[in-house]
Amino acid sequence: MRVIIEQDYDSMSKKAAGFVAEIVRNKPDCVLGLATGSTPIGLYKELIRMHKEEGLDFARVTTFNLDEYYGLAPAHDQSYHYFMHDNLFNYINVLPAKINVPSGTAPDVNGACAHYEEMIEEAGGIDIQVLGIGGDGHIAFNEPGSSLASRTHLVTLDEGTIKDNARFFEKEEDVPHLAITMGVGTSLEAQKCLVLVNGAKKANIIAEAVEGPITSQITSSALQMHPDTVVIVDEEASTAFKRREFYLHSEKILAELLKK
């Protein structure tokens, strides 16, 4: 894993946007794996700015979202379909036909999950997968105990996840208890994984994911097995890393080499 420590949330978001933009420019028909939640909002704002001010072109890009609440229609204001349009898709030139979000209302859940995997494969696989992590270290909605080889599937949300996400709903009782999510194995097949983490409350869990043992109890730890994972954190989220000084030193050396 490459670990990059940025000063604050804004610089973390801009750094992350640089990785995504590079792939979009170098491969205009690339496939982006996208995440929801508060963490990637800054990244999406920067991509919107780059589209409007620098001409970053999404016309040939295909997107796949990590997950969706099961039981919420796309028009529901807390669905991830709604979130992505409200925070990114409505402001860039991505084609609606190339936007893919798991269906939260599919009557045949298993069939819909299998079809989602088939669509990813038919698109040529994901070039870069944007990920956040939950308070228990999960990626997407792969809660503790999820198989590290899992594919897109229906999951029951952990009580802690429901409490964490209750802030987006009027009351905790409104949070769905089920979701459709890409599996850990699905994310591990992306060409590059980009993990974004900010805030002091995530410091311990990201340190465990990066430096601790690989375990299904912290599904993000499986990213240690991925050949090209970049973890970008802000200062507050970096405090529990045992090898923090090495990560800073490594990025300094790399920056000096790139100047030559």
Contacts in CASP RR format, 6 or more apart in sequence:
PFRMAT RR
TARGET T0000
AUTHOR 0000-0000-0000
METHOD contacts of the structure
MODEL  1
MRVIIEQDYDSMSKKAAGFVAEIVRNKPDCVLGLATGSTPIGLYKELIRM
HKEEGLDFARVTTFNLDEYYGLAPAHDQSYHYFMHDNLFNYINVLPAKIN
VPSGTAPDVNGACAHYEEMIEEAGGIDIQVLGIGGDGHIAFNEPGSSLAS
RTHLVTLDEGTIKDNARFFEKEEDVPHLAITMGVGTSLEAQKCLVLVNGA
KKANIIAEAVEGPITSQITSSALQMHPDTVVIVDEEASTAFKRREFYLHS
EKILAELLKK
1 210 0 8 1.000
1 223 0 8 1.000
1 224 0 8 1.000
1 226 0 8 1.000
1 229 0 8 1.000
1 230 0 8 1.000
1 231 0 8 1.000
2 229 0 8 1.000
2 230 0 8 1.000
2 231 0 8 1.000
2 250 0 8 1.000
3 210 0 8 1.000
3 231 0 8 1.000
3 233 0 8 1.000
3 241 0 8 1.000
3 243 0 8 1.000
3 247 0 8 1.000
3 250 0 8 1.000
4 15 0 8 1.000
4 230 0 8 1.000
4 231 0 8 1.000
4 232 0 8 1.000
4 233 0 8 1.000
4 247 0 8 1.000
4 251 0 8 1.000
5 233 0 8 1.000
5 234 0 8 1.000
5 235 0 8 1.000
5 238 0 8 1.000
5 244 0 8 1.000
5 247 0 8 1.000
5 248 0 8 1.000
5 251 0 8 1.000
6 12 0 8 1.000
6 15 0 8 1.000
6 232 0 8 1.000
6 233 0 8 1.000
6 234 0 8 1.000
6 235 0 8 1.000
7 234 0 8 1.000
7 235 0 8 1.000
8 234 0 8 1.000
8 235 0 8 1.000
9 42 0 8 1.000
9 198 0 8 1.000
9 199 0 8 1.000
9 234 0 8 1.000
10 42 0 8 1.000
11 234 0 8 1.000
12 196 0 8 1.000
12 198 0 8 1.000
12 232 0 8 1.000
12 233 0 8 1.000
12 234 0 8 1.000
13 40 0 8 1.000
13 42 0 8 1.000
13 43 0 8 1.000
13 45 0 8 1.000
13 46 0 8 1.000
13 196 0 8 1.000
14 46 0 8 1.000
15 232 0 8 1.000
16 40 0 8 1.000
16 43 0 8 1.000
16 46 0 8 1.000
16 130 0 8 1.000
16 194 0 8 1.000
16 196 0 8 1.000
16 232 0 8 1.000
17 42 0 8 1.000
17 43 0 8 1.000
17 46 0 8 1.000
17 47 0 8 1.000
17 50 0 8 1.000
18 46 0 8 1.000
19 128 0 8 1.000
19 192 0 8 1.000
19 194 0 8 1.000
19 230 0 8 1.000
20 32 0 8 1.000
20 43 0 8 1.000
20 47 0 8 1.000
20 128 0 8 1.000
20 130 0 8 1.000
20 194 0 8 1.000
21 47 0 8 1.000
21 50 0 8 1.000
21 56 0 8 1.000
23 30 0 8 1.000
23 32 0 8 1.000
23 127 0 8 1.000
23 128 0 8 1.000
23 192 0 8 1.000
24 30 0 8 1.000
24 32 0 8 1.000
24 56 0 8 1.000
24 57 0 8 1.000
24 58 0 8 1.000
24 61 0 8 1.000
25 56 0 8 1.000
27 127 0 8 1.000
28 57 0 8 1.000
28 59 0 8 1.000
28 60 0 8 1.000
28 61 0 8 1.000
29 60 0 8 1.000
29 61 0 8 1.000
29 62 0 8 1.000
30 61 0 8 1.000
30 62 0 8 1.000
30 127 0 8 1.000
30 128 0 8 1.000
31 61 0 8 1.000
31 62 0 8 1.000
31 63 0 8 1.000
31 64 0 8 1.000
31 120 0 8 1.000
31 123 0 8 1.000
31 124 0 8 1.000
31 125 0 8 1.000
31 126 0 8 1.000
31 127 0 8 1.000
32 61 0 8 1.000
32 62 0 8 1.000
32 63 0 8 1.000
32 64 0 8 1.000
32 126 0 8 1.000
32 127 0 8 1.000
32 128 0 8 1.000
32 130 0 8 1.000
33 63 0 8 1.000
33 64 0 8 1.000
33 65 0 8 1.000
33 66 0 8 1.000
33 126 0 8 1.000
33 128 0 8 1.000
33 129 0 8 1.000
33 130 0 8 1.000
33 190 0 8 1.000
34 40 0 8 1.000
34 63 0 8 1.000
34 64 0 8 1.000
34 65 0 8 1.000
34 66 0 8 1.000
34 84 0 8 1.000
34 88 0 8 1.000
34 130 0 8 1.000
35 65 0 8 1.000
35 66 0 8 1.000
35 130 0 8 1.000
35 131 0 8 1.000
35 132 0 8 1.000
35 140 0 8 1.000
36 65 0 8 1.000
36 66 0 8 1.000
36 67 0 8 1.000
36 80 0 8 1.000
36 83 0 8 1.000
36 84 0 8 1.000
37 83 0 8 1.000
37 132 0 8 1.000
39 132 0 8 1.000
39 196 0 8 1.000
39 197 0 8 1.000
39 198 0 8 1.000
40 130 0 8 1.000
40 132 0 8 1.000
40 196 0 8 1.000
41 87 0 8 1.000
43 130 0 8 1.000
43 196 0 8 1.000
44 87 0 8 1.000
44 88 0 8 1.000
45 87 0 8 1.000
47 56 0 8 1.000
47 88 0 8 1.000
47 92 0 8 1.000
48 88 0 8 1.000
48 91 0 8 1.000
48 92 0 8 1.000
50 56 0 8 1.000
51 57 0 8 1.000
51 58 0 8 1.000
51 91 0 8 1.000
51 92 0 8 1.000
51 93 0 8 1.000
52 91 0 8 1.000
56 92 0 8 1.000
57 93 0 8 1.000
58 92 0 8 1.000
58 93 0 8 1.000
58 94 0 8 1.000
59 93 0 8 1.000
59 94 0 8 1.000
59 95 0 8 1.000
60 98 0 8 1.000
61 94 0 8 1.000
61 98 0 8 1.000
62 98 0 8 1.000
62 100 0 8 1.000
62 123 0 8 1.000
63 84 0 8 1.000
63 89 0 8 1.000
63 94 0 8 1.000
63 98 0 8 1.000
63 99 0 8 1.000
63 100 0 8 1.000
64 100 0 8 1.000
64 101 0 8 1.000
64 116 0 8 1.000
64 119 0 8 1.000
64 120 0 8 1.000
64 123 0 8 1.000
64 126 0 8 1.000
64 182 0 8 1.000
65 80 0 8 1.000
65 81 0 8 1.000
65 84 0 8 1.000
65 100 0 8 1.000
65 101 0 8 1.000
65 102 0 8 1.000
66 129 0 8 1.000
66 131 0 8 1.000
66 139 0 8 1.000
66 140 0 8 1.000
66 141 0 8 1.000
66 181 0 8 1.000
66 182 0 8 1.000
66 187 0 8 1.000
67 80 0 8 1.000
67 102 0 8 1.000
67 140 0 8 1.000
67 141 0 8 1.000
67 179 0 8 1.000
67 180 0 8 1.000
67 181 0 8 1.000
67 182 0 8 1.000
68 79 0 8 1.000
68 80 0 8 1.000
68 81 0 8 1.000
68 101 0 8 1.000
68 102 0 8 1.000
68 103 0 8 1.000
68 104 0 8 1.000
68 179 0 8 1.000
68 180 0 8 1.000
69 78 0 8 1.000
69 79 0 8 1.000
69 80 0 8 1.000
69 104 0 8 1.000
69 176 0 8 1.000
69 178 0 8 1.000
69 179 0 8 1.000
70 104 0 8 1.000
70 109 0 8 1.000
70 154 0 8 1.000
70 176 0 8 1.000
70 178 0 8 1.000
70 179 0 8 1.000
70 180 0 8 1.000
71 104 0 8 1.000
71 105 0 8 1.000
71 176 0 8 1.000
71 178 0 8 1.000
72 78 0 8 1.000
72 79 0 8 1.000
72 104 0 8 1.000
72 105 0 8 1.000
72 176 0 8 1.000
73 79 0 8 1.000
73 104 0 8 1.000
73 105 0 8 1.000
74 81 0 8 1.000
74 82 0 8 1.000
74 101 0 8 1.000
75 82 0 8 1.000
76 82 0 8 1.000
78 168 0 8 1.000
78 169 0 8 1.000
78 174 0 8 1.000
79 104 0 8 1.000
80 101 0 8 1.000
81 101 0 8 1.000
84 99 0 8 1.000
84 101 0 8 1.000
89 99 0 8 1.000
100 116 0 8 1.000
100 119 0 8 1.000
102 112 0 8 1.000
102 113 0 8 1.000
102 116 0 8 1.000
102 152 0 8 1.000
102 180 0 8 1.000
102 181 0 8 1.000
102 182 0 8 1.000
103 112 0 8 1.000
103 180 0 8 1.000
104 180 0 8 1.000
106 112 0 8 1.000
106 180 0 8 1.000
109 154 0 8 1.000
109 180 0 8 1.000
110 154 0 8 1.000
112 180 0 8 1.000
113 151 0 8 1.000
113 152 0 8 1.000
113 153 0 8 1.000
113 154 0 8 1.000
113 180 0 8 1.000
114 152 0 8 1.000
116 152 0 8 1.000
116 180 0 8 1.000
116 182 0 8 1.000
117 151 0 8 1.000
117 152 0 8 1.000
117 186 0 8 1.000
120 126 0 8 1.000
120 186 0 8 1.000
125 189 0 8 1.000
125 190 0 8 1.000
125 191 0 8 1.000
126 189 0 8 1.000
126 190 0 8 1.000
126 191 0 8 1.000
127 190 0 8 1.000
127 191 0 8 1.000
127 192 0 8 1.000
128 190 0 8 1.000
128 191 0 8 1.000
128 192 0 8 1.000
128 193 0 8 1.000
128 194 0 8 1.000
129 187 0 8 1.000
129 190 0 8 1.000
129 192 0 8 1.000
129 193 0 8 1.000
129 194 0 8 1.000
130 194 0 8 1.000
130 196 0 8 1.000
131 139 0 8 1.000
131 140 0 8 1.000
131 187 0 8 1.000
131 193 0 8 1.000
131 194 0 8 1.000
131 195 0 8 1.000
131 196 0 8 1.000
131 220 0 8 1.000
131 223 0 8 1.000
132 139 0 8 1.000
132 195 0 8 1.000
132 196 0 8 1.000
132 197 0 8 1.000
132 220 0 8 1.000
133 139 0 8 1.000
133 195 0 8 1.000
133 197 0 8 1.000
133 202 0 8 1.000
133 205 0 8 1.000
133 206 0 8 1.000
133 209 0 8 1.000
133 220 0 8 1.000
134 161 0 8 1.000
134 164 0 8 1.000
134 202 0 8 1.000
134 205 0 8 1.000
134 220 0 8 1.000
135 160 0 8 1.000
135 164 0 8 1.000
135 201 0 8 1.000
135 202 0 8 1.000
135 205 0 8 1.000
136 143 0 8 1.000
136 144 0 8 1.000
136 158 0 8 1.000
136 160 0 8 1.000
136 161 0 8 1.000
136 205 0 8 1.000
136 218 0 8 1.000
137 144 0 8 1.000
137 205 0 8 1.000
137 206 0 8 1.000
137 208 0 8 1.000
137 209 0 8 1.000
137 218 0 8 1.000
137 219 0 8 1.000
137 220 0 8 1.000
137 221 0 8 1.000
138 144 0 8 1.000
138 146 0 8 1.000
138 158 0 8 1.000
138 161 0 8 1.000
138 218 0 8 1.000
138 219 0 8 1.000
138 220 0 8 1.000
139 184 0 8 1.000
139 187 0 8 1.000
139 195 0 8 1.000
139 219 0 8 1.000
139 220 0 8 1.000
139 222 0 8 1.000
139 223 0 8 1.000
140 181 0 8 1.000
140 182 0 8 1.000
140 183 0 8 1.000
140 184 0 8 1.000
140 187 0 8 1.000
141 155 0 8 1.000
141 157 0 8 1.000
141 161 0 8 1.000
141 179 0 8 1.000
141 181 0 8 1.000
142 150 0 8 1.000
142 155 0 8 1.000
142 181 0 8 1.000
142 183 0 8 1.000
142 184 0 8 1.000
142 219 0 8 1.000
143 155 0 8 1.000
143 156 0 8 1.000
143 157 0 8 1.000
143 158 0 8 1.000
143 161 0 8 1.000
143 219 0 8 1.000
144 158 0 8 1.000
144 216 0 8 1.000
144 217 0 8 1.000
144 218 0 8 1.000
144 219 0 8 1.000
145 216 0 8 1.000
145 217 0 8 1.000
145 219 0 8 1.000
146 155 0 8 1.000
146 183 0 8 1.000
146 184 0 8 1.000
146 216 0 8 1.000
146 219 0 8 1.000
147 184 0 8 1.000
147 216 0 8 1.000
148 184 0 8 1.000
148 185 0 8 1.000
148 188 0 8 1.000
148 214 0 8 1.000
148 216 0 8 1.000
148 219 0 8 1.000
148 222 0 8 1.000
149 184 0 8 1.000
149 185 0 8 1.000
150 183 0 8 1.000
150 184 0 8 1.000
150 185 0 8 1.000
150 186 0 8 1.000
151 182 0 8 1.000
151 183 0 8 1.000
151 185 0 8 1.000
151 186 0 8 1.000
152 180 0 8 1.000
152 181 0 8 1.000
152 182 0 8 1.000
152 183 0 8 1.000
152 186 0 8 1.000
153 180 0 8 1.000
153 181 0 8 1.000
153 183 0 8 1.000
154 178 0 8 1.000
154 179 0 8 1.000
154 180 0 8 1.000
155 178 0 8 1.000
155 179 0 8 1.000
155 180 0 8 1.000
155 181 0 8 1.000
156 177 0 8 1.000
156 178 0 8 1.000
157 165 0 8 1.000
157 175 0 8 1.000
157 176 0 8 1.000
157 177 0 8 1.000
157 178 0 8 1.000
157 179 0 8 1.000
162 172 0 8 1.000
162 175 0 8 1.000
162 177 0 8 1.000
163 172 0 8 1.000
165 175 0 8 1.000
166 172 0 8 1.000
166 174 0 8 1.000
166 175 0 8 1.000
168 175 0 8 1.000
169 175 0 8 1.000
184 219 0 8 1.000
184 222 0 8 1.000
185 222 0 8 1.000
187 193 0 8 1.000
187 223 0 8 1.000
188 222 0 8 1.000
188 223 0 8 1.000
188 225 0 8 1.000
188 226 0 8 1.000
190 226 0 8 1.000
191 228 0 8 1.000
192 228 0 8 1.000
192 229 0 8 1.000
192 230 0 8 1.000
193 223 0 8 1.000
193 226 0 8 1.000
193 228 0 8 1.000
193 229 0 8 1.000
193 230 0 8 1.000
194 229 0 8 1.000
194 230 0 8 1.000
194 232 0 8 1.000
195 206 0 8 1.000
195 220 0 8 1.000
195 223 0 8 1.000
195 229 0 8 1.000
195 230 0 8 1.000
195 231 0 8 1.000
195 232 0 8 1.000
196 232 0 8 1.000
196 233 0 8 1.000
197 206 0 8 1.000
197 231 0 8 1.000
197 232 0 8 1.000
197 233 0 8 1.000
197 234 0 8 1.000
197 237 0 8 1.000
198 233 0 8 1.000
198 234 0 8 1.000
198 236 0 8 1.000
198 237 0 8 1.000
199 234 0 8 1.000
199 236 0 8 1.000
199 237 0 8 1.000
200 236 0 8 1.000
200 237 0 8 1.000
200 239 0 8 1.000
202 233 0 8 1.000
202 237 0 8 1.000
203 236 0 8 1.000
203 237 0 8 1.000
203 238 0 8 1.000
203 239 0 8 1.000
203 240 0 8 1.000
204 240 0 8 1.000
205 218 0 8 1.000
205 220 0 8 1.000
206 220 0 8 1.000
206 231 0 8 1.000
206 233 0 8 1.000
206 237 0 8 1.000
206 240 0 8 1.000
206 241 0 8 1.000
207 240 0 8 1.000
207 241 0 8 1.000
207 242 0 8 1.000
208 218 0 8 1.000
208 221 0 8 1.000
209 218 0 8 1.000
209 220 0 8 1.000
209 221 0 8 1.000
209 223 0 8 1.000
209 224 0 8 1.000
210 221 0 8 1.000
210 224 0 8 1.000
210 231 0 8 1.000
210 241 0 8 1.000
211 241 0 8 1.000
211 242 0 8 1.000
211 243 0 8 1.000
212 221 0 8 1.000
213 221 0 8 1.000
214 221 0 8 1.000
214 222 0 8 1.000
214 224 0 8 1.000
214 225 0 8 1.000
215 221 0 8 1.000
216 222 0 8 1.000
223 229 0 8 1.000
223 231 0 8 1.000
238 244 0 8 1.000
238 247 0 8 1.000
241 247 0 8 1.000
END
